[in-house]
């Protein structure tokens, strides 16, 4: 059994849902050395999140952004955490709803995801900047 852990940075993205599967894979060449295993992808931020969903039609990502903005709106009078701008507290709520990590099976040096699945960075801030991920791969 081998364990590899690596921290990578994703390029800054505008607010929205972004397919980052290839950006992750390109920074994690060690993946190729594993016949089978499990990859944990963890985001080290409280105002961005990760999810796995549709990798072909970009309108799915647009719809995610629209829906999240509807269920967690900005400028609510009951928000107390407002010093960092109107997008900050909603970003924290969205990040908690979407989640900070995912487990992905690895088979023959590749992520074993469905044909239409990809990893999304869910950027909930207007100007979130570069985001850091911790990748932990366990297997053989």
C-alpha positions in Angstrom: 0.0 0.0 0.0 1.3 3.4 -1.0 0.1 6.8 0.2 1.0 10.1 -1.7 -0.2 13.5 -0.5 0.4 16.6 -2.6 -0.9 20.2 -2.4 -1.7 21.9 -5.6 -3.0 25.3 -6.6 -5.7 26.0 -9.1 -5.5 29.0 -11.3 -7.8 31.9 -10.2 -11.4 31.6 -11.5 -14.3 34.0 -11.6 -17.3 33.4 -9.5 -19.2 30.3 -10.8 -18.7 26.6 -11.3 -15.6 25.5 -13.2 -14.6 22.1 -14.6 -11.1 21.5 -13.1 -10.5 17.8 -13.6 -7.7 18.2 -16.2 -6.1 21.0 -14.1 -5.9 18.6 -11.2 -4.7 15.6 -13.2 -2.0 17.7 -14.9 -0.5 18.6 -11.5 -0.7 15.1 -10.1 1.5 12.9 -12.4 1.8 10.4 -9.5 -1.7 9.2 -10.3 -0.3 7.2 -13.3 1.7 5.0 -10.8 -1.4 3.5 -9.1 -3.1 0.4 -10.4 -6.0 0.9 -8.0 -6.8 3.1 -5.1 -8.8 6.0 -3.7 -8.1 9.7 -4.2 -9.4 12.2 -1.7 -9.6 15.8 -3.1 -9.9 18.4 -0.3 -10.2 22.2 -0.8 -8.5 24.4 1.8 -10.9 27.3 1.7 -14.2 28.3 3.4 -15.7 30.3 0.5 -15.2 27.8 -2.3 -16.1 24.1 -2.6 -16.0 21.0 -4.8 -18.5 18.8 -6.4 -18.6 16.2 -9.2 -21.1 16.6 -12.0 -21.8 17.0 -15.7 -18.5 17.5 -17.7 -19.9 18.1 -21.2 -22.6 20.8 -21.2 -21.4 24.1 -19.7 -25.0 25.2 -19.1 -25.2 22.8 -16.2 -22.5 24.8 -14.5 -24.4 28.1 -15.3 -27.6 26.6 -13.8 -25.7 25.5 -10.6 -24.6 29.1 -10.2 -28.0 30.5 -10.8 -29.7 28.1 -8.4 -27.2 28.6 -5.6 -27.6 32.4 -5.9 -31.4 31.9 -5.6 -31.2 29.6 -2.5 -28.4 31.6 -0.8 -28.9 35.3 -1.8 -26.6 38.2 -0.9 -27.5 41.2 1.2 -29.7 39.5 3.7 -30.5 41.7 6.7 -29.9 38.8 9.1 -26.3 38.3 8.0 -23.8 39.4 10.7 -20.6 38.4 8.9 -20.5 41.3 6.4 -17.2 43.1 6.7 -15.7 41.3 3.7 -18.4 42.2 1.3 -21.9 41.0 0.3 -20.6 37.8 -1.4 -18.7 36.6 1.7 -21.3 35.2 4.0 -23.3 33.6 1.2 -20.0 32.0 0.0 -19.4 30.4 3.3 -23.0 29.0 3.3 -22.7 27.7 -0.3 -19.3 26.1 0.5 -20.8 24.2 3.4 -23.8 23.1 1.3 -21.6 21.9 -1.5 -18.8 20.4 0.5 -15.0 20.5 0.9 -13.9 17.1 -0.3 -14.6 14.1 -2.5 -13.4 10.5 -2.7 -12.7 9.3 -6.2 -11.7 5.7 -7.2 -8.5 5.3 -9.2 -8.1 2.4 -11.6 -5.1 1.8 -13.9 -3.7 5.2 -13.3 -6.9 7.1 -14.1 -9.8 8.6 -12.2 -12.5 6.0 -12.4 -15.4 8.4 -12.9 -18.4 8.2 -15.2 -18.3 9.2 -18.9 -20.1 12.5 -18.1 -18.5 13.3 -14.7 -16.0 15.9 -13.9 -14.7 17.7 -10.8 -15.9 21.2 -10.3 -14.4 24.1 -8.4 -17.3 26.0 -7.1 -16.0 29.5 -6.7 -18.5 31.4 -4.5 -16.6 34.7 -4.2 -16.5 37.5 -6.8 -12.7 37.6 -6.5 -11.6 34.3 -4.8 -8.1 34.1 -6.2 -6.1 30.9 -6.5 -7.5 27.9 -4.6 -5.4 25.2 -2.9 -6.3 21.6 -2.9 -4.8 18.7 -0.9 -4.7 15.5 -2.9 -4.3 12.2 -1.0 -4.0 9.0 -3.0 -4.0 5.7 -1.2 -3.6 2.4 -3.1 -1.3 0.1 -5.1 
